[in-house]
Amino acid sequence: MPKTKFKPDNQVAYDKVPVQFKVLPGVREKLKAVPNWQERLREFVDQLITDSAIQFS
């Protein structure tokens, strides 16, 4: 049986289709150097969506 390489911390599984966007050269390497960058980016996106929903209500 294959070993699970990644276990999410939340109760709901992540979407199978990733969100992707283009960045300027060098940003990818700098982002990967930030500790816990994926979780922090997920939190930022959630906050961005919340703020946007409030703004347009």
C-alpha positions as CSV (number, residue, x, y, z in Angstrom):
1,M,0.0,0.0,0.0
2,P,1.4,3.4,-0.9
3,K,2.5,5.7,1.9
4,T,0.6,9.0,2.3
5,K,3.1,11.9,1.7
6,F,0.8,14.7,2.7
7,K,-1.9,15.0,5.3
8,P,-4.0,18.2,5.6
9,D,-4.5,19.7,9.0
10,N,-8.1,20.5,8.3
11,Q,-11.2,18.2,8.4
12,V,-12.1,18.9,4.8
13,A,-9.9,17.6,2.0
14,Y,-8.3,20.2,-0.3
15,D,-9.7,20.6,-3.8
16,K,-8.1,18.3,-6.4
17,V,-7.6,21.1,-8.9
18,P,-5.0,23.6,-7.7
19,V,-5.3,27.4,-8.0
20,Q,-2.4,28.7,-10.2
21,F,-1.2,32.2,-11.1
22,K,1.8,33.8,-12.8
23,V,4.4,35.7,-10.8
24,L,7.4,37.8,-11.7
25,P,10.7,36.0,-12.1
26,G,12.3,35.1,-8.8
27,V,9.1,35.3,-6.7
28,R,8.7,31.5,-6.7
29,E,12.1,30.9,-5.1
30,K,11.5,33.7,-2.5
31,L,8.1,32.3,-1.6
32,K,9.4,28.8,-1.1
33,A,11.9,30.2,1.4
34,V,9.1,31.6,3.6
35,P,8.3,29.2,6.5
36,N,4.9,27.5,6.2
37,W,4.2,29.5,3.1
38,Q,1.4,27.3,1.7
39,E,-0.7,27.5,4.8
40,R,-0.1,31.2,5.2
41,L,-1.1,31.8,1.6
42,R,-4.3,29.8,2.1
43,E,-5.1,31.9,5.1
44,F,-4.4,35.1,3.1
45,V,-6.7,34.0,0.2
46,D,-9.5,33.1,2.7
47,Q,-9.2,36.6,4.2
48,L,-9.1,38.2,0.7
49,I,-12.3,36.5,-0.2
50,T,-14.0,37.5,3.1
51,D,-12.9,41.1,2.7
52,S,-14.1,41.1,-0.9
53,A,-17.5,39.7,0.1
54,I,-17.9,42.4,2.8
55,Q,-17.0,45.1,0.4
56,F,-19.5,44.2,-2.2
57,S,-22.4,43.4,0.2
